[in-house]
Amino acid sequence: MLRISFESTKIFPLSLVLTTASTALCQVLRPDTIFQTNHSPNDEISYPNFLHLLRELINIFLTNPQNENTQRKMSDHWSLKGKKALVTGASKGIGKAAAGELESLGAEVFRVSRDFRGTGGMKCDVTVEKDRKKLFERISNDWGKLDILVNNAGTNNRKHILDSSPQDYSELVDLNMTSVFEFCRMFHPLLKKCGHGSIINVTSVAAQTSVGTGAAYAMTKSAIDQLTRYLSVEWAKDNIRVNAVAPWYIRTPLTSKYVTNDEFLQRICSRTPMGRIGEPDEVASAIAFLALPASSYITGEVLAVDGGFLKYGF
Ligand SMILES: NC(=O)c1ccc[n+]([C@@H]2O[C@H](COP(=O)([O-])OP(=O)(O)OC[C@H]3O[C@@H](n4cnc5c(N)ncnc54)[C@H](OP(=O)(O)O)[C@@H]3O)[C@@H](O)[C@H]2O)c1
């Protein structure tokens, strides 16, 4: 049994809060602790006594076995140690940042893009069925399971609908939509096998409101928002969570032409409550959060990473 007490003297007007908080803290952290104070909640206590009490409470917190468990549990919540992650479009921009972020949290990451070079990934055009099958075989053979799938590979074509060719349309649909649908379907058995799979689709604020990016692009991203919601319901029984992130303008090779144009950049920023565009790392951390056990009760969500853009009415 641990007994804490201190002498009440004078002058510090925090005693009511302190006494109540300390008693509660002792009970939660260490039920065999008796918190004793010989002053009433309305007394004033001296500053040295206040510091002394604070030190005692911190000591209890640090030495409490229950707290060690809590700390262990917390660090598991915020770690991807032992997890296997596949990131498409990981050679630049948002995908590259996401792969790095997942790795920094302990995951082993497999990177995919059309011009992939080196180890820890492979060349794969996600729109080509033969490439998708090869990738699936590789992941099945190397890992036999998959914990995290980030469907990020995508592109844009800002042509207005009347200027678009059937080829413009099908290129966007094949890459932004069909490939994501097929990746989800193909990797379902491996995600199910790991026991707690997480899919994160990279969509766009263009799925939810008109941002001048071209209707076909917006359609493909809306479709993936809806795929996200549907699969979250269908696959919850398989312990697979399905979420999406929806960025507004992010500084990547895809947008460099626009965000390096001062006049255009100013227009974007004037429509963004936070007054700036985003960085790839800021999307990467949202993706990582949705991959972490810390978000274990979140599924079917489309998380805007947009500096408040979608909330800006006037
Ligand atoms: N940047 C933004 O402001 C923004 C805003 C909203 C949504 N998004 C979405 O975020 C995602 C990433 O955008 P980003 O800005 O990072 O684009 P990015 O800089 O152009 O990077 C795209 C990545 O996808 C890969 N890729 C493209 N086509 C591919 C294919 N057919 N097969 C495999 N990989 C392919 C590219 O590598 P290779 O060229 O080597 O294949 C690259 O690694 C996209 O889905 C995009 O729609 C971006």
The ligand as a Gaussian input file, in Angstrom:
#p B3LYP/6-31G(d) Opt

LIG

0 1
 N       -1.263000      15.770000     -55.842000
 C       -2.494000      16.165000     -55.598000
 O       -2.771000      17.360000     -55.448000
 C       -3.596000      15.150000     -55.500000
 C       -4.857000      15.607000     -55.080000
 C       -5.897000      14.701000     -54.966000
 C       -5.671000      13.373000     -55.250000
 N       -4.453000      12.950000     -55.660000
 C       -4.287000      11.517000     -55.947000
 O       -3.155000      11.035000     -55.265000
 C       -2.566000       9.961000     -55.985000
 C       -1.093000      10.222000     -56.149000
 O       -0.945000      11.466000     -56.798000
 P        0.455000      12.214000     -56.896000
 O        0.125000      13.641000     -56.922000
 O        1.423000      11.700000     -55.906000
 O        0.866000      11.768000     -58.380000
 P        2.318000      11.637000     -59.061000
 O        3.281000      12.551000     -58.430000
 O        2.078000      11.744000     -60.533000
 O        2.712000      10.133000     -58.721000
 C        1.926000       9.099000     -59.249000
 C        2.527000       7.757000     -58.932000
 O        1.718000       6.754000     -59.544000
 C        2.525000       5.940000     -60.401000
 N        1.743000       5.501000     -61.542000
 C        1.097000       6.246000     -62.458000
 N        0.495000       5.456000     -63.347000
 C        0.759000       4.180000     -62.983000
 C        0.424000       2.909000     -63.510000
 N       -0.314000       2.790000     -64.608000
 N        0.857000       1.805000     -62.867000
 C        1.616000       1.915000     -61.757000
 N        1.961000       3.080000     -61.212000
 C        1.542000       4.201000     -61.833000
 C        3.687000       6.869000     -60.793000
 O        4.862000       6.142000     -61.127000
 P        5.247000       5.762000     -62.634000
 O        4.979000       6.974000     -63.464000
 O        6.675000       5.395000     -62.556000
 O        4.408000       4.607000     -62.989000
 C        3.918000       7.588000     -59.473000
 O        4.677000       6.802000     -58.614000
 C       -3.347000       9.855000     -57.296000
 O       -4.318000       8.846000     -57.179000
 C       -4.017000      11.214000     -57.411000
 O       -5.206000      11.180000     -58.160000
 C       -3.415000      13.808000     -55.787000

